[in-house]
């Protein structure tokens, strides 16, 4: 028989053993739960981290495309958009005016702002009315949107009609492009590399000089395969038959360039948007010469088309309308007059997908106006003088060879 003491000793030992095993199992179970919980937490952390990484990637992609879209918008937008809500009250219009001032970096003191706001308010309501109509062009809040039309004309009018009356009727010249028959359906001298980037005459009535230089730069590129930026300031200061910032004629400017033996570069004689004393040392250092000029037959858009098919052409237009001042995009076809007051360059022509024929006209009011400084004007009207009189006073330079003066002053020769 088993000794009772031994039995009870064995039983107690077994009890202690199983109690210890229970504690071990509990300890293992607890630690397994902790391990499981820790693994679940680590998995959750990894999931959240991966989600954040993915969201960050998506934000970067979105930011890239937003930034790209913004960059593209800035590159093509010269005016700011507005809605009906912006026009609802004077408060909302004032907010729009402040946004416009910020966009175009226009500084005004408080007193001036109040007056300019009234002009801006009139112009934005006019823009809204015109843009609601079924027209092939649109107006916009460009940098001239807080100027009255009278102020605008006073600052940019070159008085071409005035100088034409002083000079007398245009003299008849040969028209070397008159025999052309097989004309291209469209041409754009910008794409052919014969037109420099848009320039800005500022508030100086020197458009006649810019119009002239467009013609000379174009024919020089065609004849020499070199596009050089030439000096409008030389014409403003040195062409005595014109009147600098108070206007002039492209004819007179072409005559001056021929008689002077050429015109110098913009780099040599830069533009200052004001008249000054002629710098003879710069005047006597021409780099591009012409052999003369010809007038396009008056009131003949087909003749003008023949000329533009061969080279950029200087033209005069009536740019006095408020719609011209605030033009943004499209084919301009407003019923404007023929009081010629602005010189520009016809640098091409074409036809829209809707079948509207147009001229590509280069202006000198900077890239903030129109289609990056250009306007498309309707071509082929029944009126013989063309839209805004563009066929009334057109001319172009003649250059028969690729020869040009040496880029040194005449008195150094």
LOTIVEX-104214 format. One record per residue (C-alpha): x, z, y. Coordinates in steps of 0.1 Angstrom, whole numbers, padded with zeros to 4 digits, always signed. Each point is the difference from the previous one (the first is absolute). Example, Ala and Ser with C-alpha at 12.3 -4.5 7.8 and 13.67 -1.06 7.14 Angstrom:
! LOTIVEX-104214
+0123+0078-0045/+0014-0007+0034/
***
This chain:
! LOTIVEX-104214
+0000+0000+0000/+0012-0007+0035/+0009+0030+0019/-0026+0007+0027/+0028+0005+0026/+0015-0033-0009/-0034-0017+0001/-0008+0014+0034/+0035-0009+0012/-0005-0036-0013/-0034-0002+0016/+0012+0012+0033/+0029-0024-0001/-0024-0029-0007/-0023+0011+0027/+0029+0001+0025/+0013-0033-0012/-0034-0017+0004/-0005+0016+0034/+0034-0014+0010/-0010-0034-0013/-0032+0001+0020/+0020+0007+0031/+0023-0029-0008/-0029-0023-0005/-0016+0012+0032/+0034-0005+0018/+0004-0035-0015/-0036-0009+0009/+0004+0013+0036/+0033-0019+0004/-0016-0031-0015/-0028+0002+0025/+0025+0005+0028/+0020-0030-0013/-0031-0021-0002/-0011+0011+0035/+0035-0008+0013/+0000-0034-0016/-0034-0007+0014/+0012+0010+0035/+0031-0021-0004/-0022-0030-0011/-0023+0006+0030/+0030+0002+0023/+0013-0033-0014/-0034-0016+0004/-0003+0011+0036/+0036-0011+0007/-0007-0035-0014/-0032-0002+0019/+0018+0009+0032/+0027-0026-0007/-0027-0026-0007/-0019+0009+0032/+0033-0001+0020/+0007-0035-0014/-0035-0011+0009/+0004+0014+0035/+0032-0018+0004/-0016-0032-0011/-0029+0005+0023/+0023+0009+0029/+0020-0031-0006/-0030-0023+0001/-0014+0019+0030/+0033-0003+0018/+0002-0037-0010/-0035-0006+0012/+0008+0018+0033/+0031-0020+0005/-0018-0033-0006/-0028+0011+0023/+0025+0008+0028/+0017-0033-0005/-0032-0020+0006/-0021+0023+0022/+0004-0004+0038/-0031+0019+0009/-0020+0030-0013/-0034-0002-0017/-0031+0019+0010/-0035+0007-0013/-0035+0004+0015/+0007+0038-0001/+0029-0004+0023/-0023-0016+0026/-0028+0025-0003/+0010+0024+0028/+0024+0003+0028/+0018+0027-0020/+0005-0023-0030/+0010-0028+0023/+0026+0023+0016/+0014+0009-0034/+0002-0037-0007/+0018-0006+0033/+0025+0028-0009/+0005-0016-0034/+0006-0034+0017/+0025+0015+0025/+0019+0016-0029/+0000-0032-0020/+0014-0021+0029/+0021+0028+0015/-0018-0003+0034/+0008+0028+0024/-0025+0010+0027/-0003+0030+0022/-0034+0018+0000/-0014-0016+0031/+0011-0034-0011/-0014+0006-0035/-0035+0007+0014/+0000-0033+0018/+0015-0019-0029/-0025+0015-0023/-0028-0016+0019/+0017-0034-0004/+0007+0006-0036/-0036+0010-0007/-0012-0033+0016/+0025-0020-0020/-0007+0016-0034/-0037-0005+0004/+0006-0036+0009/+0022-0004-0031/-0027+0015-0021/-0026-0024+0013/+0021-0031-0005/+0011+0010-0035/-0036+0005-0010/-0006-0037+0007/+0006-0028-0024/+0033-0013+0015/+0031-0012-0019/+0022+0024+0019/+0001+0038+0006/+0010+0021+0030/+0019+0033-0003/+0013+0030+0018/+0034-0014+0008/+0024+0015+0026/-0020-0016+0028/-0032+0018-0008/+0000+0024+0030/+0007-0027+0025/-0027-0018+0020/+0000-0038-0003/+0009-0003+0037/+0031+0023-0005/+0010-0020-0031/-0002-0033+0018/+0019+0013+0029/+0028+0012-0022/+0004-0031-0023/-0014-0029+0021/+0027-0027+0006/-0021-0020+0024/+0007-0033-0018/-0029-0018+0017/+0014+0012+0034/+0034-0015-0007/-0015-0031-0014/-0018-0006+0033/+0032+0006+0019/+0019-0024-0021/-0027-0027-0002/-0014-0019-0029/+0020-0001-0032/+0022-0031+0000/-0005-0025-0028/+0028+0000-0025/+0007-0019-0032/-0016+0017-0031/+0025-0005-0028/-0024+0015-0026/-0029-0024+0009/+0006-0024-0029/-0002+0027-0027/-0029-0007-0024/+0007+0018-0033/-0004+0036+0012/+0002+0030-0023/-0033+0018-0005/+0017+0032+0012/+0034+0011+0013/+0014+0034+0009/+0034-0001+0018/+0004+0038-0008/+0003-0009-0037/+0025-0027+0009/+0022+0025+0017/-0003-0015+0035/-0016+0030+0017/+0016+0032+0009/-0017+0034-0003/-0027+0008+0026/+0013+0011+0034/-0017+0021+0027/-0002-0011+0036/-0012+0034+0012/-0020+0002+0032/+0018-0029+0016/-0016-0034+0004/+0028-0018-0017/-0019-0016-0029/+0010-0034+0013/+0036+0009-0009/-0009+0012-0034/-0021-0031-0007/+0030-0022+0010/+0025+0019-0021/-0023-0003-0031/+0003-0038+0004/+0037+0000+0005/+0008+0024-0028/-0022-0021-0023/+0015-0034+0007/+0035+0015-0002/-0007+0013-0035/-0014-0033-0011/+0030-0019+0013/+0028+0024-0008/-0014+0022-0027/+0008+0030+0021/-0026+0024+0013/+0014+0016+0031/-0019+0025+0023/+0003-0014+0035/-0003+0017+0034/-0034+0002+0018/+0016+0022+0026/+0023-0029+0011/-0031-0020+0008/-0017+0028+0018/+0031+0007+0022/+0015-0035+0004/-0028-0026-0001/-0008-0003+0038/-0031-0023-0003/-0018+0028-0019/-0006+0035+0013/+0013+0024-0026/-0025+0026-0009/-0025-0015+0023/-0004-0031-0021/+0013-0035-0006/-0003-0033-0019/+0016-0010-0033/+0008-0034+0014/+0021+0015+0027/+0018+0021-0025/+0008-0030-0022/+0014-0018+0030/+0021+0029+0008/+0015+0003-0035/+0008-0037+0000/+0017+0000+0035/+0019+0032-0008/+0015-0014-0031/-0019+0024-0022/-0011+0036-0002/+0019+0031-0012/-0008+0025-0028/-0023+0030+0003/+0030+0021-0011/+0020-0012+0030/-0028+0002+0025/-0026+0025-0014/-0035+0004+0012/-0010+0028+0025/-0037-0008+0007/+0008-0003+0037/+0015-0026+0023/+0035+0004+0014/+0029-0019+0016/+0013-0029-0021/+0031+0009-0019/+0020-0032+0004/+0027+0011-0025/-0027+0001-0027/-0018-0030+0013/+0032-0020-0003/+0004+0009-0036/-0027-0021-0017/+0000-0002-0038/-0030-0024-0007/-0007-0031+0020/-0029-0025+0001/-0002-0036+0011/-0033+0004+0019/-0037+0005-0008/-0032-0020-0005/-0036+0008+0009/-0027-0002-0027/-0028-0023+0012/-0026+0020+0019/-0033+0011-0018/+0010-0014-0033/+0001+0024-0029/+0009-0027-0025/+0031-0008+0021/+0008+0037+0001/-0003+0001-0038/+0025-0028-0003/+0025+0019+0022/-0004+0033-0018/+0005-0018-0033/+0035-0008+0012/+0010+0032+0020/-0012+0031+0017/-0018-0009+0033/-0005+0019+0033/-0036+0002+0010/-0020+0016+0028/-0033+0018-0006/-0027+0020+0018/+0006+0035-0014/-0020+0019+0025/-0029+0011-0022/-0005+0036-0011/-0004-0013-0036/+0035-0016+0002/+0014+0032+0013/-0014+0020-0029/+0004-0027-0027/+0010+0014-0034/-0004-0027-0027/-0017-0031-0012/-0006-0034+0016/-0008+0005+0037/-0028-0023+0012/-0013+0018+0031/-0016-0021+0027/+0030+0005+0024/+0008-0019+0032/+0027-0025+0010/+0016+0019+0029/+0035-0002-0015/+0018+0032+0005/+0022+0007-0030/+0028-0018-0018/+0003+0002-0038/+0014-0020-0029/-0019-0022-0025/+0021+0005-0032/-0024-0014-0026/-0035-0009-0011/-0021+0004-0031/-0035+0004-0014/-0017+0032-0014/-0016+0002-0034/-0033-0002+0019/+0010-0034+0015/+0008+0012+0035/+0029-0020+0016/+0024+0021+0021/+0032+0000+0020/+0027+0026-0007/+0009+0014+0035/+0029+0022+0007/-0005+0025+0027/+0025+0022+0019/-0018+0033+0001/+0018+0017-0029/-0010+0004-0036/-0027+0026+0008/-0023-0027+0013/-0020-0024-0022/+0013-0010-0034/+0035+0015+0004/+0004-0017+0034/-0018-0033-0009/-0035-0013+0005/-0018-0027-0019/-0021-0021+0024/-0027-0024-0011/+0011-0036-0002/-0020-0032+0003/-0027+0010+0025/-0022-0027+0016/+0014+0010+0033/+0030-0023+0007/+0020+0027+0018/+0000+0022-0032/-0008+0036-0003/+0010+0020+0031/+0015-0033+0014/+0028+0000-0026/+0002-0039+0001/+0002-0002+0038/+0037+0008+0007/+0022-0003-0031/+0037-0010-0001/+0030+0001-0022/+0038-0003+0003/+0020-0030-0012/+0033+0004-0018/+0015-0031-0014/+0031+0014-0018/+0014+0032-0014/+0025+0003+0027/+0000+0032+0021/+0023+0014+0027/+0029+0022-0009/-0009+0037+0004/+0024+0005+0029/-0007+0000+0038/+0003-0033+0017/+0026+0013+0024/+0022+0008-0030/+0001-0035-0013/
***
